[in-house]
């Protein structure tokens, strides 16, 4: 039995917002460090307030959203 392997990649110009959101949260949780103006901007708050994959109800999505 032969199995065909297909590689799937995102384009170099694609940003993955969950990675950016996690990095932002980690920066905000650093003790003894003043957050930057960009980290406290309306855009940063909107990123953290948005749903992860809205209307998806797979277990892994729910776990990631809770994380």
N, CA, C and O atoms as a GROMACS GRO file, in nm:
protein
  268
    1UNK      N    1   0.083  -0.117   0.000
    1UNK     CA    2   0.000   0.000   0.000
    1UNK      C    3   0.089   0.125   0.000
    1UNK      O    4   0.175   0.141   0.087
    2UNK      N    5   0.068   0.211  -0.097
    2UNK     CA    6   0.146   0.333  -0.108
    2UNK      C    7   0.066   0.449  -0.051
    2UNK      O    8  -0.053   0.464  -0.080
    3UNK      N    9   0.132   0.531   0.029
    3UNK     CA   10   0.067   0.647   0.089
    3UNK      C   11   0.126   0.771   0.025
    3UNK      O   12   0.248   0.790   0.024
    4UNK      N   13   0.041   0.856  -0.028
    4UNK     CA   14   0.086   0.982  -0.085
    4UNK      C   15   0.095   1.086   0.026
    4UNK      O   16   0.004   1.098   0.107
    5UNK      N   17   0.204   1.158   0.028
    5UNK     CA   18   0.224   1.263   0.128
    5UNK      C   19   0.212   1.398   0.059
    5UNK      O   20   0.274   1.422  -0.045
    6UNK      N   21   0.132   1.483   0.117
    6UNK     CA   22   0.113   1.617   0.064
    6UNK      C   23   0.154   1.716   0.172
    6UNK      O   24   0.103   1.711   0.284
    7UNK      N   25   0.245   1.805   0.138
    7UNK     CA   26   0.286   1.910   0.232
    7UNK      C   27   0.196   2.030   0.212
    7UNK      O   28   0.163   2.068   0.100
    8UNK      N   29   0.158   2.089   0.322
    8UNK     CA   30   0.075   2.209   0.321
    8UNK      C   31   0.144   2.314   0.406
    8UNK      O   32   0.178   2.288   0.522
    9UNK      N   33   0.164   2.432   0.351
    9UNK     CA   34   0.230   2.539   0.423
    9UNK      C   35   0.153   2.669   0.406
    9UNK      O   36   0.080   2.688   0.309
   10UNK      N   37   0.171   2.757   0.503
   10UNK     CA   38   0.118   2.892   0.490
   10UNK      C   39   0.221   2.976   0.416
   10UNK      O   40   0.341   2.952   0.427
   11UNK      N   41   0.174   3.073   0.342
   11UNK     CA   42   0.263   3.164   0.272
   11UNK      C   43   0.347   3.241   0.374
   11UNK      O   44   0.303   3.262   0.487
   12UNK      N   45   0.466   3.284   0.335
   12UNK     CA   46   0.553   3.359   0.426
   12UNK      C   47   0.488   3.487   0.477
   12UNK      O   48   0.519   3.531   0.587
   13UNK      N   49   0.398   3.545   0.400
   13UNK     CA   50   0.333   3.670   0.441
   13UNK      C   51   0.215   3.653   0.534
   13UNK      O   52   0.156   3.752   0.577
   14UNK      N   53   0.180   3.529   0.568
   14UNK     CA   54   0.064   3.503   0.652
   14UNK      C   55   0.104   3.509   0.799
   14UNK      O   56   0.201   3.446   0.841
   15UNK      N   57   0.030   3.587   0.876
   15UNK     CA   58   0.054   3.596   1.021
   15UNK      C   59  -0.046   3.506   1.092
   15UNK      O   60  -0.164   3.502   1.057
   16UNK      N   61   0.001   3.436   1.192
   16UNK     CA   62  -0.086   3.348   1.272
   16UNK      C   63  -0.118   3.422   1.401
   16UNK      O   64  -0.032   3.436   1.489
   17UNK      N   65  -0.242   3.470   1.411
   17UNK     CA   66  -0.275   3.559   1.522
   17UNK      C   67  -0.269   3.492   1.658
   17UNK      O   68  -0.249   3.561   1.758
   18UNK      N   69  -0.286   3.362   1.668
   18UNK     CA   70  -0.278   3.296   1.798
   18UNK      C   71  -0.137   3.305   1.854
   18UNK      O   72  -0.120   3.318   1.975
   19UNK      N   73  -0.036   3.298   1.767
   19UNK     CA   74   0.102   3.311   1.813
   19UNK      C   75   0.127   3.453   1.864
   19UNK      O   76   0.191   3.473   1.967
   20UNK      N   77   0.077   3.551   1.791
   20UNK     CA   78   0.092   3.691   1.831
   20UNK      C   79   0.017   3.718   1.962
   20UNK      O   80   0.067   3.791   2.048
   21UNK      N   81  -0.101   3.661   1.976
   21UNK     CA   82  -0.180   3.679   2.098
   21UNK      C   83  -0.110   3.618   2.219
   21UNK      O   84  -0.105   3.679   2.326
   22UNK      N   85  -0.057   3.498   2.203
   22UNK     CA   86   0.014   3.434   2.314
   22UNK      C   87   0.138   3.515   2.353
   22UNK      O   88   0.168   3.530   2.471
   23UNK      N   89   0.210   3.566   2.254
   23UNK     CA   90   0.329   3.646   2.283
   23UNK      C   91   0.290   3.773   2.359
   23UNK      O   92   0.359   3.813   2.452
   24UNK      N   93   0.180   3.835   2.319
   24UNK     CA   94   0.131   3.955   2.387
   24UNK      C   95   0.095   3.923   2.532
   24UNK      O   96   0.133   3.998   2.623
   25UNK      N   97   0.024   3.816   2.554
   25UNK     CA   98  -0.015   3.777   2.690
   25UNK      C   99   0.109   3.752   2.776
   25UNK      O  100   0.114   3.794   2.891
   26UNK      N  101   0.207   3.683   2.721
   26UNK     CA  102   0.329   3.656   2.797
   26UNK      C  103   0.400   3.786   2.833
   26UNK      O  104   0.452   3.799   2.944
   27UNK      N  105   0.404   3.881   2.740
   27UNK     CA  106   0.468   4.010   2.771
   27UNK      C  107   0.391   4.083   2.881
   27UNK      O  108   0.452   4.144   2.968
   28UNK      N  109   0.259   4.076   2.877
   28UNK     CA  110   0.178   4.145   2.978
   28UNK      C  111   0.190   4.081   3.115
   28UNK      O  112   0.170   4.148   3.217
   29UNK      N  113   0.223   3.953   3.120
   29UNK     CA  114   0.232   3.883   3.248
   29UNK      C  115   0.370   3.891   3.314
   29UNK      O  116   0.389   3.840   3.424
   30UNK      N  117   0.466   3.953   3.246
   30UNK     CA  118   0.600   3.965   3.304
   30UNK      C  119   0.593   4.062   3.422
   30UNK      O  120   0.554   4.178   3.408
   31UNK      N  121   0.633   4.012   3.537
   31UNK     CA  122   0.634   4.093   3.659
   31UNK      C  123   0.750   4.191   3.653
   31UNK      O  124   0.855   4.161   3.596
   32UNK      N  125   0.730   4.309   3.711
   32UNK     CA  126   0.835   4.412   3.718
   32UNK      C  127   0.870   4.472   3.582
   32UNK      O  128   0.978   4.528   3.566
   33UNK      N  129   0.782   4.461   3.487
   33UNK     CA  130   0.804   4.520   3.355
   33UNK      C  131   0.683   4.604   3.318
   33UNK      O  132   0.569   4.558   3.329
   34UNK      N  133   0.706   4.726   3.276
   34UNK     CA  134   0.598   4.815   3.233
   34UNK      C  135   0.559   4.780   3.090
   34UNK      O  136   0.646   4.777   3.002
   35UNK      N  137   0.430   4.753   3.064
   35UNK     CA  138   0.388   4.721   2.927
   35UNK      C  139   0.410   4.840   2.834
   35UNK      O  140   0.400   4.956   2.875
   36UNK      N  141   0.440   4.810   2.709
   36UNK     CA  142   0.457   4.917   2.611
   36UNK      C  143   0.322   4.974   2.572
   36UNK      O  144   0.218   4.913   2.597
   37UNK      N  145   0.324   5.090   2.512
   37UNK     CA  146   0.199   5.153   2.466
   37UNK      C  147   0.130   5.065   2.362
   37UNK      O  148   0.007   5.057   2.360
   38UNK      N  149   0.209   4.999   2.277
   38UNK     CA  150   0.150   4.912   2.174
   38UNK      C  151   0.079   4.792   2.237
   38UNK      O  152  -0.025   4.749   2.189
   39UNK      N  153   0.138   4.738   2.346
   39UNK     CA  154   0.077   4.623   2.413
   39UNK      C  155  -0.053   4.660   2.485
   39UNK      O  156  -0.134   4.572   2.516
   40UNK      N  157  -0.072   4.788   2.513
   40UNK     CA  158  -0.192   4.833   2.583
   40UNK      C  159  -0.288   4.907   2.490
   40UNK      O  160  -0.386   4.967   2.536
   41UNK      N  161  -0.262   4.903   2.360
   41UNK     CA  162  -0.344   4.976   2.264
   41UNK      C  163  -0.480   4.909   2.244
   41UNK      O  164  -0.500   4.794   2.283
   42UNK      N  165  -0.570   4.982   2.184
   42UNK     CA  166  -0.703   4.928   2.153
   42UNK      C  167  -0.692   4.808   2.060
   42UNK      O  168  -0.768   4.712   2.073
   43UNK      N  169  -0.598   4.812   1.968
   43UNK     CA  170  -0.580   4.699   1.874
   43UNK      C  171  -0.535   4.574   1.949
   43UNK      O  172  -0.582   4.464   1.918
   44UNK      N  173  -0.445   4.589   2.047
   44UNK     CA  174  -0.398   4.473   2.123
   44UNK      C  175  -0.512   4.415   2.207
   44UNK      O  176  -0.527   4.293   2.215
   45UNK      N  177  -0.590   4.502   2.268
   45UNK     CA  178  -0.703   4.455   2.348
   45UNK      C  179  -0.805   4.384   2.259
   45UNK      O  180  -0.862   4.282   2.300
   46UNK      N  181  -0.828   4.435   2.139
   46UNK     CA  182  -0.923   4.373   2.047
   46UNK      C  183  -0.877   4.233   2.006
   46UNK      O  184  -0.958   4.142   1.992
   47UNK      N  185  -0.745   4.217   1.987
   47UNK     CA  186  -0.692   4.086   1.950
   47UNK      C  187  -0.719   3.985   2.061
   47UNK      O  188  -0.759   3.872   2.034
   48UNK      N  189  -0.698   4.027   2.185
   48UNK     CA  190  -0.719   3.935   2.298
   48UNK      C  191  -0.867   3.908   2.324
   48UNK      O  192  -0.902   3.804   2.380
   49UNK      N  193  -0.952   3.999   2.284
   49UNK     CA  194  -1.096   3.984   2.308
   49UNK      C  195  -1.167   3.906   2.198
   49UNK      O  196  -1.281   3.863   2.218
   50UNK      N  197  -1.103   3.887   2.085
   50UNK     CA  198  -1.169   3.819   1.974
   50UNK      C  199  -1.172   3.668   1.996
   50UNK      O  200  -1.086   3.613   2.064
   51UNK      N  201  -1.269   3.603   1.938
   51UNK     CA  202  -1.284   3.458   1.951
   51UNK      C  203  -1.182   3.386   1.864
   51UNK      O  204  -1.146   3.432   1.755
   52UNK      N  205  -1.136   3.273   1.913
   52UNK     CA  206  -1.048   3.185   1.835
   52UNK      C  207  -1.136   3.094   1.751
   52UNK      O  208  -1.212   3.013   1.805
   53UNK      N  209  -1.125   3.105   1.621
   53UNK     CA  210  -1.203   3.023   1.528
   53UNK      C  211  -1.351   3.019   1.567
   53UNK      O  212  -1.403   2.915   1.606
   54UNK      N  213  -1.418   3.133   1.555
   54UNK     CA  214  -1.560   3.137   1.592
   54UNK      C  215  -1.641   3.034   1.513
   54UNK      O  216  -1.614   3.007   1.396
   55UNK      N  217  -1.739   2.978   1.578
   55UNK     CA  218  -1.828   2.877   1.521
   55UNK      C  219  -1.762   2.741   1.501
   55UNK      O  220  -1.822   2.652   1.439
   56UNK      N  221  -1.641   2.722   1.551
   56UNK     CA  222  -1.577   2.591   1.550
   56UNK      C  223  -1.595   2.533   1.689
   56UNK      O  224  -1.573   2.602   1.788
   57UNK      N  225  -1.634   2.408   1.698
   57UNK     CA  226  -1.662   2.348   1.828
   57UNK      C  227  -1.582   2.220   1.850
   57UNK      O  228  -1.618   2.138   1.935
   58UNK      N  229  -1.473   2.203   1.775
   58UNK     CA  230  -1.387   2.087   1.795
   58UNK      C  231  -1.319   2.098   1.932
   58UNK      O  232  -1.292   2.209   1.979
   59UNK      N  233  -1.292   1.986   1.994
   59UNK     CA  234  -1.232   1.986   2.128
   59UNK      C  235  -1.102   2.064   2.132
   59UNK      O  236  -1.077   2.138   2.228
   60UNK      N  237  -1.017   2.048   2.031
   60UNK     CA  238  -0.888   2.114   2.034
   60UNK      C  239  -0.903   2.265   2.026
   60UNK      O  240  -0.822   2.338   2.085
   61UNK      N  241  -1.004   2.314   1.955
   61UNK     CA  242  -1.027   2.458   1.945
   61UNK      C  243  -1.071   2.514   2.080
   61UNK      O  244  -1.024   2.619   2.122
   62UNK      N  245  -1.160   2.443   2.146
   62UNK     CA  246  -1.209   2.486   2.277
   62UNK      C  247  -1.094   2.491   2.377
   62UNK      O  248  -1.084   2.586   2.454
   63UNK      N  249  -1.007   2.390   2.376
   63UNK     CA  250  -0.892   2.389   2.466
   63UNK      C  251  -0.797   2.504   2.438
   63UNK      O  252  -0.747   2.567   2.531
   64UNK      N  253  -0.770   2.531   2.311
   64UNK     CA  254  -0.682   2.642   2.276
   64UNK      C  255  -0.743   2.776   2.317
   64UNK      O  256  -0.672   2.864   2.366
   65UNK      N  257  -0.873   2.792   2.297
   65UNK     CA  258  -0.940   2.916   2.333
   65UNK      C  259  -0.933   2.940   2.483
   65UNK      O  260  -0.915   3.053   2.527
   66UNK      N  261  -0.948   2.834   2.561
   66UNK     CA  262  -0.941   2.847   2.706
   66UNK      C  263  -0.799   2.878   2.753
   66UNK      O  264  -0.779   2.946   2.854
   67UNK      N  265  -0.701   2.829   2.679
   67UNK     CA  266  -0.560   2.853   2.714
   67UNK      C  267  -0.528   2.999   2.697
   67UNK      O  268  -0.414   3.040   2.722
   0.00000   0.00000   0.00000
